[in-house]
Amino acid sequence: MTAFLTRTTLPMATATVLGLAASAPAVAAGDMADGPNPGYYRMMLGDFEVTALSDGTVNLPMHELLHMPADEAKAIFEDAYLNVPVETSVNAYLINTGDKLVLVDTGAGTLFGPSLGKLGASLEAAGYRPEQVDEIYLTHMHPDHLGGLMDGESRMFPNATLHADQDDVDFWLDPAQLEAAPEGQKGFFQGAMASINPYIEAGAFEAFEGDTELAPGIYAEEHPGHTPGHSTYRVESNGETLVLWGDTMHAAAVQFPHPDVTIDFDSTPDQAREERKAIFATVADEGDWVAGAHLSFPGIGHLRADGEGYEWLPVNYSHDPAAAAGE
C-alpha cells in the first residue's frame, strides 16, 4: 500500500521521523567506517566496456630497485609526497567487447604477499564472476600478473582460454631455465609453472608469437625487455584506442620524468629502456588512452611529452562510465 503525504499529514510525518531519530541510539562521533576502498573502476572505450580491477597494493623499496642512486630516487618520491617503500598498485583490466569477456593479467593470487590477491573480490564487486571470463591475456609471466590464475588447486577461471607470448613460455616454463636460475629467482619460475601448467593440461592455453590480433579489436604487440616475451595489448573500438602496457614502467614519479631509468625486475634492462621510450613516444603522440599494471589505481590516463620526459594525466573521475570516455 502506498502512503501519500499531504499538507495536513506532512507535519505529523515530520514529527514522527524526528521522534524516531531522537529515540535511535546515537553513533559515536569517533566511529569510522572499516574496510577497503572500492576495487574497480569502469569506463567506456568506444563500444567496449573497460573495467579496471585492483588486486591490492604492495609496499616496494622502489628507491633501491630502480637503477639510479637510491638517495636521488628517494628525494624524487618524497617530492611527490610518497613514502619509501612506495605503496604500489597491482592492476588488471577486464574488457567486455559485447561478444567476449577478456581479462588482461590476473594479479598475484598468493604469490606476492598477503596484501595482494584481491582480484576475485574486485571482479565480483564489479558485477562479474570468474566463470564468465572467456579469454585471459598475460602481459608477461611474473607472479604479480599470473598468480590469480589459480584458486588453490583449481583454475580460477574454469571456462577461459589463457594466452601468452611464446618467448615467455619458452623461458618461464622451461625446467632447464629454472635449474639455472639464481636461488632468489627460482620462485618466479615455480610460480609461473604452478599457475599456467593447469591450463595447459586442461587444453585451455594458446601461445602466440609476435604481433597478432587475438580478438576483434584487441591486438597483442611484442615489447620484450622486461621479460623475453613481454607484450602490450592495443584495444580499439569506434575510433578510441587503449594501450594496456603491463610493466612498461613501475614507478611513475621517477620513470615518467626520467624514462631512461630501469629496474631490477627487467630481464634485459637496455632493451626494456628502449621499448619504454618507444611506447611513451607513441602513446603521447597519438593521444591514446593508457592503462598500466603499476600506475596508481585505476591506472588509466594519457601521457603528454614534457621536455626530456613525460607528464601523466590520469583519467578524470566520473560516476558515469560513458562520461569517462568523453561520450
TATADA-V928719 format. One record per residue. PHI is phi in radians with two decimals (none if undefined). NEAR is the number of other ideal C-beta (glycine too) atoms within 12 Angstrom. Layout:
BEGIN
phi:PHI near:NEAR
phi:PHI near:NEAR
END
This chain:
BEGIN
phi:none near:3
phi:-1.73 near:4
phi:-1.74 near:10
phi:-2.04 near:10
phi:-1.60 near:14
phi:-1.98 near:10
phi:-1.03 near:10
phi:-1.38 near:10
phi:-1.44 near:13
phi:-1.03 near:14
phi:-1.04 near:13
phi:-1.13 near:15
phi:-1.11 near:17
phi:-1.09 near:15
phi:-1.09 near:13
phi:-1.11 near:16
phi:-1.08 near:15
phi:-1.10 near:13
phi:-1.15 near:12
phi:-1.12 near:12
phi:-1.10 near:13
phi:-1.18 near:11
phi:-1.54 near:10
phi:-1.26 near:10
phi:-1.10 near:9
phi:-1.32 near:10
phi:-1.66 near:10
phi:-1.05 near:7
phi:-1.04 near:6
phi:-1.54 near:7
phi:-1.15 near:9
phi:-2.17 near:8
phi:-1.14 near:8
phi:-2.08 near:5
phi:2.42 near:9
phi:-1.35 near:17
phi:-1.22 near:17
phi:-0.99 near:20
phi:-1.81 near:33
phi:-2.56 near:34
phi:-2.53 near:36
phi:-2.10 near:34
phi:-2.58 near:39
phi:-1.74 near:30
phi:-2.14 near:41
phi:1.04 near:26
phi:-1.67 near:22
phi:-1.64 near:35
phi:-1.73 near:34
phi:-2.02 near:47
phi:-2.12 near:40
phi:-1.36 near:48
phi:-2.12 near:43
phi:-1.55 near:42
phi:-1.67 near:44
phi:1.97 near:34
phi:-2.28 near:31
phi:-2.43 near:31
phi:-1.42 near:22
phi:-2.18 near:31
phi:-1.35 near:22
phi:-0.98 near:36
phi:-1.13 near:31
phi:-1.68 near:21
phi:-1.46 near:29
phi:-1.27 near:35
phi:-1.54 near:26
phi:-2.77 near:26
phi:-0.95 near:15
phi:-1.05 near:19
phi:-1.21 near:14
phi:-1.19 near:21
phi:-1.09 near:33
phi:-1.04 near:26
phi:-1.13 near:17
phi:-1.14 near:29
phi:-1.10 near:32
phi:-1.13 near:18
phi:-1.13 near:14
phi:-1.62 near:23
phi:1.07 near:12
phi:-2.05 near:24
phi:-1.48 near:17
phi:-2.02 near:29
phi:-0.98 near:22
phi:-1.62 near:32
phi:-1.21 near:24
phi:-2.01 near:41
phi:-1.27 near:39
phi:-2.16 near:47
phi:-2.04 near:47
phi:-2.27 near:56
phi:-2.41 near:53
phi:-1.90 near:49
phi:-2.01 near:44
phi:-1.81 near:33
phi:-1.48 near:26
phi:1.72 near:19
phi:-1.95 near:17
phi:-2.34 near:26
phi:-1.95 near:34
phi:-2.02 near:41
phi:-1.88 near:49
phi:-1.82 near:48
phi:1.23 near:49
phi:-2.32 near:53
phi:1.31 near:51
phi:-1.71 near:39
phi:1.00 near:36
phi:-1.79 near:30
phi:-1.60 near:32
phi:-2.42 near:34
phi:1.79 near:24
phi:-1.27 near:14
phi:-1.45 near:23
phi:-1.88 near:37
phi:1.55 near:33
phi:-1.69 near:38
phi:-1.06 near:47
phi:-1.03 near:36
phi:-1.15 near:25
phi:-1.15 near:38
phi:-1.06 near:35
phi:-1.23 near:21
phi:-1.08 near:24
phi:-1.39 near:33
phi:1.73 near:17
phi:-2.12 near:29
phi:-2.13 near:20
phi:-0.97 near:30
phi:-1.23 near:18
phi:-1.45 near:22
phi:-1.22 near:37
phi:-1.59 near:29
phi:-2.36 near:35
phi:-2.20 near:45
phi:-2.01 near:48
phi:-1.59 near:52
phi:-1.27 near:42
phi:-3.00 near:46
phi:-1.86 near:48
phi:-1.43 near:42
phi:-1.06 near:41
phi:-1.39 near:46
phi:-2.07 near:50
phi:-2.16 near:53
phi:-1.08 near:39
phi:-1.31 near:45
phi:-1.15 near:50
phi:-1.99 near:35
phi:-2.10 near:23
phi:1.17 near:14
phi:-1.67 near:11
phi:-1.93 near:16
phi:-1.21 near:32
phi:-1.12 near:37
phi:-2.06 near:40
phi:-1.19 near:22
phi:-1.91 near:21
phi:-1.72 near:35
phi:-1.72 near:30
phi:-1.65 near:45
phi:-2.26 near:39
phi:-2.74 near:47
phi:-1.21 near:38
phi:-1.06 near:26
phi:-1.15 near:30
phi:-1.25 near:41
phi:-1.00 near:32
phi:-1.11 near:21
phi:-1.55 near:33
phi:-1.38 near:41
phi:-1.78 near:33
phi:-1.61 near:20
phi:-1.00 near:17
phi:-1.18 near:12
phi:-1.16 near:26
phi:-1.03 near:22
phi:-1.09 near:13
phi:-1.45 near:13
phi:-1.22 near:20
phi:-1.00 near:12
phi:-0.95 near:12
phi:-1.25 near:9
phi:-1.90 near:23
phi:-1.08 near:19
phi:-1.06 near:24
phi:-1.10 near:34
phi:-1.19 near:33
phi:-1.11 near:25
phi:-1.14 near:31
phi:-1.11 near:43
phi:-1.13 near:29
phi:-1.16 near:29
phi:-1.55 near:45
phi:-1.69 near:37
phi:-0.99 near:26
phi:-1.05 near:26
phi:-1.28 near:35
phi:-1.10 near:23
phi:-1.12 near:13
phi:-1.51 near:19
phi:1.23 near:11
phi:-2.04 near:24
phi:-2.35 near:30
phi:-2.38 near:25
phi:-1.50 near:29
phi:-2.22 near:30
phi:-2.18 near:19
phi:1.16 near:18
phi:-1.28 near:16
phi:-2.78 near:22
phi:-1.54 near:18
phi:-1.66 near:35
phi:-2.69 near:32
phi:-0.93 near:19
phi:1.56 near:28
phi:-2.22 near:38
phi:-2.16 near:26
phi:-1.46 near:38
phi:-2.30 near:34
phi:-1.37 near:32
phi:-2.43 near:41
phi:-1.23 near:34
phi:2.39 near:33
phi:-1.14 near:43
phi:-2.37 near:41
phi:-1.03 near:29
phi:-2.09 near:37
phi:-1.01 near:42
phi:-2.19 near:46
phi:-1.92 near:45
phi:-2.23 near:48
phi:-1.74 near:36
phi:-1.95 near:44
phi:-2.23 near:28
phi:-2.71 near:29
phi:0.89 near:18
phi:1.47 near:17
phi:-1.87 near:27
phi:-2.27 near:30
phi:-2.20 near:43
phi:-1.85 near:41
phi:-1.59 near:48
phi:-1.80 near:44
phi:0.96 near:50
phi:-1.83 near:43
phi:-0.99 near:49
phi:-2.59 near:46
phi:-2.17 near:41
phi:-2.23 near:44
phi:-1.02 near:38
phi:-1.06 near:36
phi:-1.73 near:38
phi:-1.42 near:40
phi:-1.27 near:38
phi:-1.29 near:28
phi:-2.29 near:29
phi:-1.17 near:33
phi:-1.29 near:24
phi:-1.32 near:33
phi:-1.79 near:32
phi:-2.51 near:36
phi:-0.98 near:23
phi:-1.23 near:34
phi:-1.27 near:32
phi:-1.16 near:30
phi:-2.27 near:22
phi:-0.96 near:24
phi:-1.08 near:17
phi:-1.21 near:21
phi:-1.05 near:36
phi:-1.07 near:27
phi:-1.17 near:22
phi:-1.14 near:34
phi:-1.09 near:40
phi:-1.09 near:30
phi:-1.19 near:24
phi:-1.16 near:37
phi:-0.97 near:39
phi:-1.10 near:21
phi:-1.17 near:25
phi:-1.20 near:35
phi:-1.19 near:27
phi:-1.20 near:15
phi:-1.43 near:21
phi:1.28 near:20
phi:-1.24 near:30
phi:-1.17 near:39
phi:-2.28 near:44
phi:-2.38 near:45
phi:-2.16 near:47
phi:-1.13 near:48
phi:-2.14 near:44
phi:-1.38 near:38
phi:-0.93 near:32
phi:-0.91 near:36
phi:-1.45 near:37
phi:1.26 near:43
phi:-2.03 near:42
phi:3.06 near:34
phi:-2.27 near:29
phi:-1.94 near:38
phi:-2.35 near:22
phi:-1.04 near:23
phi:-2.53 near:16
phi:1.14 near:11
phi:-1.45 near:15
phi:-2.17 near:26
phi:-2.50 near:33
phi:-1.88 near:20
phi:-1.62 near:31
phi:-2.06 near:21
phi:-1.16 near:27
phi:-0.95 near:31
phi:-1.29 near:17
phi:-1.02 near:18
phi:-2.43 near:18
phi:-1.26 near:12
phi:-1.87 near:14
phi:-0.97 near:27
phi:-1.17 near:19
phi:-1.18 near:15
phi:-1.10 near:28
phi:-1.62 near:28
phi:1.43 near:20
phi:-1.45 near:18
END
